[in-house]
Amino acid sequence: MKKLHLVSLGCNKNLVDSEVMLGKLKQYELCDDPAKADVLIVNTCGFIGPAKQESLNTIFSLHEARKKNSLLVMAGCLSERYKEELTHELKEVDLFTGVGDYDKIDEIIALRQNRFSSSTYLLNEEERVITGSNAHAYVKLSEGCNQTCSFCAIPNFKGKLFSRTLESIEKEVRFLVAKGFFDFSFISQDSSSFLRDRGEKEGLIRLIETIEAIEGVKSARILYLYPTTTSNALIERIIASPLFHNYFDMPIQHISDAMLKRMKRGAGKERIIEQLTLMRQAPNSFIRTSFIVGHPQESDAEFEELLAFMKTFRFDRVNIFAYSDEEDTSAHAMEGKIDTKTINARIKKLDKLVAEQTMQSLKNEIGKSVTILIEGESSEHALFMGARELLWAPSIDGEILVNDSDVENVRIGACYQARINELAGDKLIAAITALA
C-alpha cells in the first residue's frame, strides 16, 4: 500500500479541509515519516506573514526529507493566494491546488495536474477522516467572508460568504454522532453571519435549534463570532441552550473607536462592551478574544486605551497578533506604519496583562467540580492523563492533568466529573470523582 504524509497548517477550518482530503485518499496508508511517503501534502496557511513563512519552511523541509519519485503537493490558502508566483517559482513542489478542490485531491494526484477551481468548496456528502479525537469534531458552517476588515486578505482569495445548508450540516452531525462523536465545535471565518447569504439574519439561532434536536450530541460551542453580526438575541439563545456551552469566542481586535474605524470593524467600543457584558453575565461563561497590535496609525494613546480596557474587563483567553502588512489589504496602503520595535514593546505590555488574566482564569477553577473529556496521555508525564474541561475548545484553551481517579478503567474519549485540586505552572491538576 502506498503511503501518505499530510501536514495541516493554520486554523481548524484548514484542518476540516485536510480531513476531507484524507477521506478521499483512504487507499493510502498514513505515515509520520516523510522520508517513507509516496505522496506528501501540505495544506498551507496564507493569512499573515509568519503563517506564510511557516508554510514555505514546511515545503522546503519536506522536499529535503522526501524520497526519490515521491509526489509533493501544495494545497490551501497560500497556494491559492499566490498561485501565479508559486507555480512558476517553487520548483520543489510537484502539484499545486488551492481552496476549491479538496474533494478532488484524488483526481489531482492521479492526473498529476495543477487545479485551481473558481468555485468555493464546501463539504457536502464527502466523508472526512476525523483526526485527533474519537469524541470531538469540527463542523464548518460556511466559507468566505463578507466583512471588509482593513488588515485581512481572506475575502480576496476565499471569496464572499457562502453558507452550507442547514440540512447539510444536520446530516453531517447525525453521521458523526452515529460514529461515536458527541462534542462539536462549529466554525467558519464569520460564524455569526451563517445563512445571511441565504436571506436569514439569525442563522445561528436556527443552527442551535437544529443541533439541540439531534439525539447523541452532548456538547457544542461556536467559534469565531463577529461583533457586527452577533445580536443580543443570539447571545441570549446561546445562554438559554441546554446543549451549547456559554463559550464566546469573539475576536474584537481593539477597543479604541478610532482604531476600530480604521480597521473597518463596523462595531464600536460601546457596542462591543455591551456584548461582552452580556456574555460575562452568563453562568459559567468563558470568553476568548484576540487583539492586533501595531495596525497603521495606532497611537500611543489608543494603545493605552486598550491596556486600560484589559485591566477592567476579564477575559479567559486572549490571542495577540502583531500587525502583518499584507499587500492585498486596505491597511497596506495606509500611512502611519508602526515600527517593529514599537510593536514589540506594546506586545510585551499587553502580554503581561494577558498572562495575569489567564492565570486568574485557571485559578478560578480550583476547588470546582467540572466535566472533563479525557484526551490521552498528558503532554507532561506518562503518569498523568491529559484532559480538557468540556466547556473549553480543543487544543487552544489548555490541558488538565489527571493524577487520580475514583473510577476504574478510565477511557480516552469519555467524559467524567472531576475535582480541580491545584494549579501547577499553567496546568490544572484534577482527580476524577465519577462518570459524567
N, C-alpha and C positions, 0 to 999 in steps of 0.2 A: 504493500500500500504506500502511495506517495505521501510525503509529509508536508505539513503546512505550519509556518511560523507567522503569527499575526500580532502586530503591536498597535494598540488603540491609544491615541494621544488626545489630549484636550478634555472636553467636557463629557458628561454622561450621555448627552444627546449623541455624541460620536460613538459612545460605547454601544448604544442601541443599533446604530448602523453597522458597527463591527459584528454584532451578534447576528444581524441579518446575513452578512457575508459568510459567517461560519455556518449558518443554516444552509446556504447554497453550496457549500463546499464540504458537505458531510463525507464525501468519498475520500477525503484526505485525513490522515492521522495527525492530530495536533502534536507539536513538539516544541519544547522550550529552548532547544539548542539551534540557533540559526545556521550553524555550520552543517547541520544534518537535513535541513529543509529543502524540499524541491521547489516550493513556492513560498516567497516571503512577501507579506503585505504590510504596509504602514498606512493606517488611517490617520491622516495628518490634521493638525490644527493650524488655521491661518488667521487667528483673531488678532493677536498683538505680537510685537517683536520677539519677546522671549519664547513664546509658543512656536513661532515660525522657525526660530533658530533650533529649538529642540527637535522639531520635525526634520529639519535638514541634517542635524547631527545624527539622528537615528538612521536616516537613509544611508549616510556615509559609513556609519558603524556596521550596519548590516551588510553593506556592499563589501566591506573589508573581510567580514566573517564568513560570507556565504561560499558554498562550494561551486565548482565549475558546472556550467549548464543549468544552474538554478534560475528561477524567474523572480525578479524583484519588481513589485507592483507598488506604485504610489497612488493612493486614493484620498478622497476627502477634501477638506476646505482649502488647504494650502495649494493643493493640486488644481482645484477649481479656480481659485483667485488669481493664480499666476500661470495659467495653463500655457499661454503663448511662450513665455520666457522659459519655463521649466522643461517643456517638451523639446525645446531646441538646445538648452544648455546643460541639463542634468543628465549626462551620459551614463551615470551609474545606474539609472532606472531603465528597466526594460519595457514596462507598460504604465500608462497613466490613465486615471479615470477620476471623475470629480464627485459631485454630491447628488447626482441624479440617477446613478446606475448601480447602487449597491445590490439590488436584486438581480443584476445581470453579470455579476462578477465571474460566475462560472463560464458564461459565454465569452466574456472578455479574455479570460485566461485560455480558453480552448482555441479561440480565433487569433489570439496574440495581436489584438488591435486596440489602440487607444480609443476611449469613448468618453465623450462629454455631452450628455443629453441636455437639451434646453429646458426640459420639464423638471419639476421638483419631485423627488422621490419621497413617498410616504408609505409606511408599512401598511399592507393590505391583507393578503392571505398568506404571506410568507411566514414560514416557521423559523423563529430565531433559536439560536443555541444560547441560553442564558448562562452568563459567566459569573463566577464569584460568589454565588449563593444558591442554596436549594430552597430558599424561603422568600427571598426578595427579588422583585423585578422592576425595572424602569419601564414606563409606558409613555411613548412620545405622543403628544396631543396634536402638534402641528409642526410645520416647517416654515422658515422665513419669518419676516418681521415687518410691520408697517410703521414702526417708530423711526424717528429721524435723528437719533442721538448724534451729537457732533463728533464724538470720538469713535464711533462704531462703524465698521465696514461691512458687517454681516449682511444687511439688505442688498448690498451691491453684488454679492456672489451667491447668496442664498435666496434672493428674491423676496417678493411680498408674502404676507401671511397666507398660508394655505393649510386650513384645518382638516383633520380627518373627520369622518362622520362619527357621530356618537355610536351608531350601530357597529362600526368597525372596531372601535375601542372596546365596547361591551363584549364583542365576540372574542377579541384577543384576551381580555381579562378572564372570561369564562374558560377559555382554553388553558390559560396558565394556572388557574385555580384547579382545574382537573388534573394538572401535572404536579400539584402539591404546593404551588406558590400561594402565599396568603398576605404578604406585605408588599405594598406597591407605592412607588414614587412617580407622580405624573409630571412630565417635563416638556418644555419647549423653550424657544427663545423668549416668548412673552406669553406665559400660560394664561394670564388673566384676559387676553384677547381671544381666547379659544372660541370659535364659531362666529366671531364678529364678521369675518369674510363671508359667512353664510347667512348674515342678516340677524343674528341673535346676539343681544348685548350682554346677557348673563349666561354664557355657555358653560362656565364652570359650575354654576349652581345646578344646571341640568346634569352635568357630569357627576356631581356629588350624589344627586338623587339616584342616578342610574347605578353607580357603583355600590351605594348602600343596599340596593335591592339584590345584589349578587351574593348568594349564599357561599360561604367559604372565604370571603375577603374579611380579614380580621384587623387590618391596619392599613392606613393610607395617609399620604401627605402630598401637598402640591408645592413644586419648586418653581422659582422664578416668576413672582408676581411683579407687575409693573405699576407704579403709582397712579398713572392717569387712567388705567383700565381696571383698577381694583376698587370696587364700590364698597360702601359700608355694608350693603346688603350681602355681598359675598363674604366679607369678614364675619358678619353675624351668622351666616349659614354654615361656615366652617366651625365656628364656636358651637353651634347647635347640633352639629353632626355627632352621632354616637360612634362613628367609624373613623372619620378623618381627624387626625391629631390637630391640636391648636399649635401647629407648626407654621410659622410665617417666614418665608424666605423672600424678602423684597429688597433688591439692591437699590439703594437710594442715591448713591454716588456722591452726594454733597448735601449740605443743608442751607447754604447761603442762597438767597433768592437770586442774586446777581449771577452766581455761578450756575445755578440750575437753569437759568435762562440761556446763558452761553452754551451750556451743554445740550440745550434743546430737549429738556426732560419733560416739559409740559406742566407737571405739578410743582407748586411752590412749597415753601417751608411750612406755612400754616396747614396746608392740606396733608403734607407728609406727617407732621406731628399729630394731626387728628387721627390718621390711620394707625400710626404706631401706638398711640394711647389706647385706641380701641382694641388693638391686638394684645397689648400688655395687660389689659383688664380681664382677659380670658383666663379661666382656671388652667394652671399648669402650662402656661404659654411659653413658647420657645421662639425667639426672634433672631434671624440671621440676616445680615446685610453686607454690602460692600461699598467701599469708597474709592474714588480715583483721586490721586494726589498729583498736583502739578499740571493740571489742564491749563492751556494757554490763558493768560490774563488772571490767573488765580493770585490775588493779592495776599499779603501777609495778614491783613485784617480779615479777609474771607476765610483763610485757613484757620485763624484763631477762633473764628465763629464756629467752625466745625469742631475744633477741640473743645470749646465751651459746651457745645451741644452734647458731645460724647460724655462729658462729666455729669450731665443732668439726666441723660436717658440711658437706661441699662439694656445693652444688647447681650445676647448669649454667645454669639459667634460673629466675627467680622472678618471679611477679606479686604486686604488693602492692595491696590494696584497702583504702581507708578504709571503716569500717563505715557502712552505709547503713541508716537506721532505717525499715524498711518496715512499713506499718501492719498488714498481714495476716500477721505472723510472731510467734512467741512472744517473741522478743527485744524487740519493740516495747513489750511490757507490763512489761519488767524495770525495776527501779530501778537506780540507779547509772550513768546515761548519762555518757559521757565527752565533755568539751567539745572543740570543733573545734581550738582552739589546742593542746591536749594531743595530740590525734590527729595533727595535722600535725608536731608536734615528734618524736613517736615514729616517724612515717613517714620523716622526714628521717634519723634514726639508722639505721633499717633499710635505707633506700635506699643509704646509703653502703656498707654491707656487701654488699648485693646487687650493686652496681656493681663492687665489687672481685672478687667471685666470678665474675661474668660475664666480666670482662676476663681473669681467670686461666683460665677455661674456654676462651676463644678463644686465649690464648697457648699453651695446651697443644697446640693443633692445629698450630702452626708446626713445619715440618720433616716432617710426616706426608704420606704418600700416601693420599689418600681418594677415594672415589667421589662425584662431584658430578653434579647434574642442571642442565643449562642452562635457565634460565627466560626469558631475553630480554635486552634492553638493560638495563644496570645503572641503578640509581637515582642513581648518582654522576656518570657521564660517558659520552658516546657511545663513547668509546674502549674502554670496558670492557664485557664481557658480564656479566650478573648470573646467579649460580648459588646453589644451596644444597647443603650436604653431604646426600647421600641419606638419611643417618641422621636428619636434622632434619625437623621438621614444617614445612610451608609457612607462609610469612608471619610466623611468630612467633619463630623461633629465629635469624634473622639472614640476611645476604646475603654471599656470597663474590664478590669481583671478579676476573674472569679477564682478565689482561692479556697472555697469551702462550700459544701452542699449538704443539705438535709435530704436531698433527693438522690437516689441511686441511678446509675446509668444515664447520666446527662447526655443529651443528644445534640449534635450540631444541627442548626436549623429549627430548633424547638424553642418555645418561649417559657420563661419561668418567672416567678416572683422572687425578687432578691432584695436584700437589705444592704444599702450602701454604708460601709463602715468607716472608710477613711479615704484620704487623698494622698497618693504617693507621687510626687512630681506633678505631672499633668494627667495622671491616670487615677480614676476612681477604683477602689477595691471593694468587692461585694461578695456576699455569701448567699447562695440560693436557699430559699426557705420553703418553696412549694412549686408545684406545677402551675402555670398560668391558666 
